Amino acid sequence: FLHPASENPGSLLHSQLNHLNRMTDTKLAAKHRILAECLRIQREVVENARKAMNEAQESANENDDNTEEKLYNSYREEMQNKRDMFARQFELAMEDLNQLNQIVTSKEYHKAEFGSVVETDGGVYFISTSLGQVKVEGKLIFAVSALAPVYRAFEGKKAGDNFQFRDKTFKIKEIY
């Protein structure tokens, strides 16, 4: 007795391809949600750095008539140094935001590289910028940069490969 799909091998292949496409669509949608959350967090970092930079500048510009000129100049210099520090943080945050904006979520990855999601038996990693733990739909994702030691351990590897990190062996389950 023949299974209906066995009468037409092409329809079985078509069914399998549809299933694979649905799985791929699901993974790409998950990557899109991960990226969206990372972008939201990074925009917050940018905005906080911008506010801190502006507040430090405003403090440096304030003139307190009850303060001796020497003390005021010291205070003003300190506030300008803070402003410069926050300006650098702002620049770095903008660079990270620009990097995130370069990621194409519709691209399917087959090896661990910038923009990919790497599922291992030790956690899920999004190779992007150093945001640390990001929670997406109740699942913890580690957003790491291409400079992170853990990324260096599995860089260029494929699903099924093992890698060593901190004296432990991990297996890559899936990459997308």
C-alpha positions in Angstrom: 0.0 0.0 0.0 1.6 3.3 -1.1 1.6 6.5 0.8 0.0 9.3 -1.3 3.2 11.3 -1.4 5.2 8.2 -2.6 3.1 8.3 -5.8 4.6 11.7 -6.6 8.1 12.0 -5.2 8.1 15.7 -6.2 5.2 16.5 -3.8 7.1 14.9 -0.9 10.2 17.1 -1.7 7.9 20.1 -2.1 6.4 19.4 1.4 9.8 19.0 2.9 11.0 22.3 1.4 7.9 24.1 2.7 8.6 22.7 6.2 12.3 24.0 5.9 11.1 27.4 4.7 8.7 27.7 7.6 11.5 26.8 10.1 13.9 29.3 8.4 11.2 32.0 8.5 10.7 31.3 12.3 14.4 31.6 13.0 14.7 34.8 10.9 11.7 36.2 12.7 13.4 35.4 16.1 16.6 37.1 14.9 14.5 40.1 13.9 13.0 40.3 17.4 16.5 39.9 19.0 17.9 42.7 16.9 14.8 44.9 17.6 15.4 44.5 21.4 19.2 45.2 21.0 18.4 48.4 19.0 15.9 49.5 21.7 18.5 49.0 24.4 21.3 50.7 22.4 19.1 53.7 21.6 18.5 54.0 25.4 22.3 53.9 26.0 22.8 56.6 23.3 20.1 58.8 24.8 21.4 58.4 28.4 24.9 59.4 27.2 23.5 62.4 25.3 21.6 63.6 28.4 24.7 63.1 30.7 26.9 65.0 28.2 24.4 67.9 28.0 23.9 68.1 31.8 27.7 68.2 32.3 27.9 71.0 29.8 25.1 72.9 31.4 26.8 72.6 34.8 30.0 73.8 33.4 28.3 76.8 31.9 26.4 77.8 35.1 27.9 80.8 37.0 27.4 80.9 40.8 28.0 84.4 42.0 28.7 83.2 45.5 31.7 81.1 44.4 35.2 82.3 44.3 36.5 82.6 40.8 39.3 80.0 41.5 36.9 77.4 42.8 34.5 78.1 40.0 37.2 77.5 37.4 38.2 74.3 39.0 34.5 73.2 39.1 34.0 74.3 35.5 37.1 72.3 34.4 35.8 69.2 36.2 32.4 69.5 34.5 34.1 70.0 31.1 36.1 66.8 31.8 32.9 65.0 32.6 31.3 66.4 29.5 34.3 65.1 27.4 34.0 61.7 29.1 30.2 61.5 28.3 30.9 62.7 24.8 33.2 59.8 24.2 30.6 57.4 25.7 28.1 59.0 23.4 30.4 58.5 20.3 31.0 54.8 21.2 27.3 54.2 21.8 26.5 55.8 18.4 29.2 53.5 16.8 27.5 50.5 18.4 24.1 51.7 17.2 25.4 52.1 13.7 26.9 48.5 13.8 23.5 47.2 14.9 21.8 49.0 12.0 24.1 47.2 9.5 22.7 43.8 10.5 20.4 42.3 7.9 17.9 40.0 9.7 16.8 38.3 6.5 20.3 37.0 5.8 20.7 33.3 6.7 24.0 32.4 8.3 25.8 29.0 8.2 28.8 29.9 10.3 29.4 32.0 13.4 30.1 35.6 12.2 28.9 39.2 12.8 25.1 39.3 12.5 24.5 35.6 13.2 22.6 34.0 16.1 24.6 31.0 17.5 22.7 28.5 19.6 24.9 26.4 21.8 24.4 24.0 24.6 25.8 26.7 26.8 23.5 29.6 25.7 22.3 31.6 22.7 24.6 34.3 21.3 23.9 37.2 19.0 27.1 38.4 17.4 26.5 42.1 17.3 27.7 44.6 20.0 28.5 44.1 23.6 25.2 44.5 25.3 25.5 41.5 27.6 22.3 39.6 28.5 19.2 40.6 26.5 15.8 39.1 27.3 13.6 38.4 24.3 10.3 36.8 24.9 11.5 35.3 28.2 14.6 33.8 26.7 18.1 35.1 27.6 20.3 36.0 24.7 23.9 37.1 25.0 24.6 40.0 22.7 28.4 39.9 22.2 30.8 41.7 20.0 33.2 40.1 17.6 35.9 41.0 20.1 34.4 39.0 22.9 36.5 36.0 24.0 33.5 33.6 23.8 33.0 34.7 20.2 36.7 34.2 19.4 36.2 30.6 20.7 33.5 29.7 18.1 34.3 32.2 15.3 33.8 30.7 11.9 32.4 27.4 13.3 29.3 25.7 12.0 26.3 23.9 13.5 27.5 20.6 14.9 31.0 21.9 15.7 32.4 21.9 19.2 34.5 24.7 20.7 36.4 25.2 23.9 35.8 28.1 26.3 37.0 28.5 29.8 38.2 24.8 30.0 34.8 23.5 28.9 33.6 22.0 25.6 30.4 23.3 24.0 28.5 22.2 21.0 27.0 24.6 18.4 23.4 23.4 17.9 22.3 25.9 15.3 23.3 29.1 13.5 21.0 31.5 11.7 
